């Protein structure tokens, strides 16, 4: 749902409304499922919009930190996949 809202608000060129999505999600600390429980495609899309929003608001350190964590997660996933394939070979 958040990704659809991001897409709509970005098409409307409404950065302030996009920020409200992150504020609302942050307020739901107890009732939201873990981020990892969502499909990978939705997580990537969410991180993309989160990064674009931080970049538009000139929070460059937040963008760099977010991208570093994302790249680290991708590297870990690829390494795990490669090790799994090697052990099956």
VOVOLUM-255588 format. One line per field, with one value per atom (N, C-alpha, C): residue number from 1; chain; atom name; x, y, z. Coordinates in steps of 0.001 Angstrom, whole numbers, plus 500000, padded with zeros to 6 digits. Atoms other than C-alpha are relative to their C-alpha. Layout:
fivo = NUM/...
vexlum = A/...
fifi = CA/...
X = X/...
Y = Y/...
Z = Z/...
// end
This chain:
fivo = 1/1/1/2/2/2/3/3/3/4/4/4/5/5/5/6/6/6/7/7/7/8/8/8/9/9/9/10/10/10/11/11/11/12/12/12/13/13/13/14/14/14/15/15/15/16/16/16/17/17/17/18/18/18/19/19/19/20/20/20/21/21/21/22/22/22/23/23/23/24/24/24/25/25/25/26/26/26/27/27/27/28/28/28/29/29/29/30/30/30/31/31/31/32/32/32/33/33/33/34/34/34/35/35/35/36/36/36/37/37/37/38/38/38/39/39/39/40/40/40/41/41/41/42/42/42/43/43/43/44/44/44/45/45/45/46/46/46/47/47/47/48/48/48/49/49/49/50/50/50/51/51/51/52/52/52/53/53/53/54/54/54/55/55/55/56/56/56/57/57/57/58/58/58/59/59/59/60/60/60/61/61/61/62/62/62/63/63/63/64/64/64/65/65/65/66/66/66/67/67/67/68/68/68/69/69/69/70/70/70/71/71/71/72/72/72/73/73/73/74/74/74/75/75/75/76/76/76/77/77/77/78/78/78/79/79/79/80/80/80/81/81/81/82/82/82/83/83/83/84/84/84/85/85/85/86/86/86/87/87/87/88/88/88/89/89/89
vexlum = A/A/A/A/A/A/A/A/A/A/A/A/A/A/A/A/A/A/A/A/A/A/A/A/A/A/A/A/A/A/A/A/A/A/A/A/A/A/A/A/A/A/A/A/A/A/A/A/A/A/A/A/A/A/A/A/A/A/A/A/A/A/A/A/A/A/A/A/A/A/A/A/A/A/A/A/A/A/A/A/A/A/A/A/A/A/A/A/A/A/A/A/A/A/A/A/A/A/A/A/A/A/A/A/A/A/A/A/A/A/A/A/A/A/A/A/A/A/A/A/A/A/A/A/A/A/A/A/A/A/A/A/A/A/A/A/A/A/A/A/A/A/A/A/A/A/A/A/A/A/A/A/A/A/A/A/A/A/A/A/A/A/A/A/A/A/A/A/A/A/A/A/A/A/A/A/A/A/A/A/A/A/A/A/A/A/A/A/A/A/A/A/A/A/A/A/A/A/A/A/A/A/A/A/A/A/A/A/A/A/A/A/A/A/A/A/A/A/A/A/A/A/A/A/A/A/A/A/A/A/A/A/A/A/A/A/A/A/A/A/A/A/A/A/A/A/A/A/A/A/A/A/A/A/A/A/A/A/A/A/A/A/A/A/A/A/A
fifi = N/CA/C/N/CA/C/N/CA/C/N/CA/C/N/CA/C/N/CA/C/N/CA/C/N/CA/C/N/CA/C/N/CA/C/N/CA/C/N/CA/C/N/CA/C/N/CA/C/N/CA/C/N/CA/C/N/CA/C/N/CA/C/N/CA/C/N/CA/C/N/CA/C/N/CA/C/N/CA/C/N/CA/C/N/CA/C/N/CA/C/N/CA/C/N/CA/C/N/CA/C/N/CA/C/N/CA/C/N/CA/C/N/CA/C/N/CA/C/N/CA/C/N/CA/C/N/CA/C/N/CA/C/N/CA/C/N/CA/C/N/CA/C/N/CA/C/N/CA/C/N/CA/C/N/CA/C/N/CA/C/N/CA/C/N/CA/C/N/CA/C/N/CA/C/N/CA/C/N/CA/C/N/CA/C/N/CA/C/N/CA/C/N/CA/C/N/CA/C/N/CA/C/N/CA/C/N/CA/C/N/CA/C/N/CA/C/N/CA/C/N/CA/C/N/CA/C/N/CA/C/N/CA/C/N/CA/C/N/CA/C/N/CA/C/N/CA/C/N/CA/C/N/CA/C/N/CA/C/N/CA/C/N/CA/C/N/CA/C/N/CA/C/N/CA/C/N/CA/C/N/CA/C/N/CA/C/N/CA/C/N/CA/C/N/CA/C/N/CA/C/N/CA/C/N/CA/C/N/CA/C
X = 500825/500000/500879/499116/502811/500649/499359/504485/499045/500985/501280/499806/500110/500971/501225/498774/504607/499900/500082/504056/499021/501012/500911/500496/499531/502449/501160/498902/505578/499474/500602/503439/499335/500624/501595/501018/498908/504977/499762/500304/504014/500951/498985/507132/499516/500481/505426/499069/500895/502732/500784/499161/505407/500678/499361/507158/499005/501011/503868/499847/500067/503922/501035/498942/507244/499711/500360/506023/498933/501074/502898/500515/499442/504827/500858/499174/507265/499181/500866/504368/499378/500604/503145/501018/498923/505937/499523/500431/503856/499158/500947/501310/500514/499544/503480/500842/499182/505014/501453/498590/508803/500200/499727/510211/500351/499564/511703/498846/501142/508247/499325/500577/507307/500798/499258/508224/501165/498779/511655/499708/500300/510212/499389/500609/508137/501007/498967/511085/500915/499112/513276/499310/500755/510570/499881/500115/510049/501324/498682/513792/500337/499760/513960/499321/500728/511256/500534/499435/512740/501301/498753/516115/499775/500317/514639/499484/500545/512713/501105/498895/515818/500901/499176/517770/499336/500715/515086/500003/499975/515137/501431/498578/518945/500556/499463/519559/500977/499068/522583/500630/499413/524062/499022/501033/520750/499943/500019/520805/501204/498789/524386/499925/500104/523749/498986/501037/520565/500524/499476/522294/501100/498955/525261/499390/500663/522951/499353/500643/521056/501038/498949/524245/500615/499477/525517/499057/500987/522304/500027/499934/522529/501256/498754/526151/499887/500183/525281/499101/500925/522379/500665/499299/524519/501051/498994/527286/499350/500724/524803/499509/500477/523303/501144/498852/526731/500507/499559/527752/499029/500999/524485/500164/499814/525100/501277/498752/528676/499848/500168/527581/499119/500852/524960/500705/499291/527459/500870
Y = 498816/500000/501261/498833/502404/500283/499796/501832/500646/499362/502732/501466/498596/505889/500795/499332/506777/500314/499821/506276/501126/498969/508423/501383/498693/511228/500518/499547/511306/500466/499539/511557/501356/498705/514454/501061/499114/515978/500571/499593/516099/499316/500564/515457/500002/499907/516572/498837/501132/513910/498693/501192/511310/499853/500037/512225/499520/500421/511670/498480/501462/508026/499426/500500/507460/500328/499621/509335/499057/500900/507186/498587/501343/503954/499962/499936/505040/500006/499944/505629/498647/501321/502036/498982/500868/500452/498635/501275/497715/499163/500742/496764/499622/500304/496457/498723/501213/493191/500365/499708/492929/500293/499583/494515/498800/501173/491170/499080/500867/489554/500391/499566/491547/499412/500504/490287/500919/499254/491346/501160/498932/493367/501213/498888/495461/500698/499385/495996/500881/499218/497181/501285/498823/499541/501006/499124/500942/500705/499397/501499/501016/499069/503167/501336/498755/505694/500702/499416/506211/500745/499361/506991/501238/498839/509314/501148/498968/511175/500660/499442/511597/500868/499230/512800/501335/498759/515350/500988/499135/516676/500326/499711/516906/499387/500771/514346/498978/500840/512987/498911/501029/511160/498853/501036/509296/499134/500742/508325/499073/500813/507095/498833/501060/505118/498954/500926/503581/499147/500744/502616/499042/500888/501175/498766/501142/499006/499103/500782/497927/499204/500703/497066/498894/501014/495201/498802/501080/493172/499201/500678/492394/499135/500747/491321/498756/501152/489068/498951/500933/487520/499264/500633/486866/499013/500897/485341/498731/501162/483060/499113/500754/482039/499256/500642/481301/498841/501085/479242/498821/501065/477291/499219/500676/476549/499176/500740/475473/498714/501188/473088/498950/500939/471535/499392/500479/471059/498817
Z = 500000/500000/500000/499923/500878/498651/501302/497507/499002/500884/495667/500352/499578/497728/499565/500454/497018/498505/501453/493293/499647/500268/493322/500399/499536/495385/499159/500855/493231/498650/501266/490094/500172/499707/491739/500414/499598/492643/501407/498630/496326/500974/499106/498393/501445/498619/501610/500333/499765/501262/500059/499969/500559/501353/498683/503791/501058/499025/505652/500044/500015/504557/500962/499121/506314/501458/498634/509387/500553/499576/509542/500261/499814/509125/501259/498795/511833/501280/498820/514222/500323/499803/513800/500500/499545/515805/500481/499431/517429/499048/500826/514779/498621/501356/511688/499991/500110/510500/499708/500296/510138/498509/501383/506983/499127/500754/505913/499622/500316/505819/498686/501266/502713/498840/501159/499228/499643/500320/498026/499045/500965/495133/500692/499279/497517/500907/499151/499861/499182/500875/496984/499556/500426/495727/501141/498838/499225/500271/499769/499702/498912/501097/496283/500278/499733/497132/501244/498780/500574/499672/500407/498998/499150/500844/496368/500853/499125/499049/500827/499221/501208/499108/500932/498153/499661/500326/497226/501159/498822/500783/500432/499795/500578/501286/498873/503328/499423/500738/501524/500860/499142/504503/500216/499852/504955/498748/501263/501270/499939/500051/501484/500972/498997/504670/499556/500468/503239/498848/501148/499988/500433/499513/501875/500644/499355/503975/498954/501051/500860/499217/500730/498991/500849/499097/502025/500055/499965/502167/498697/501292/498438/499928/500010/498784/500873/499111/501727/499364/500637/499818/498845/501115/496744/500483/499448/498831/500533/499476/500584/498863/501155/497239/499327/500633/495778/500836/499116/498804/499947/500089/498597/498691/501300/494913/500000/499936/495588/500825/499157/498331/499326/500737/496015/498802/501203/493171/500304
// end
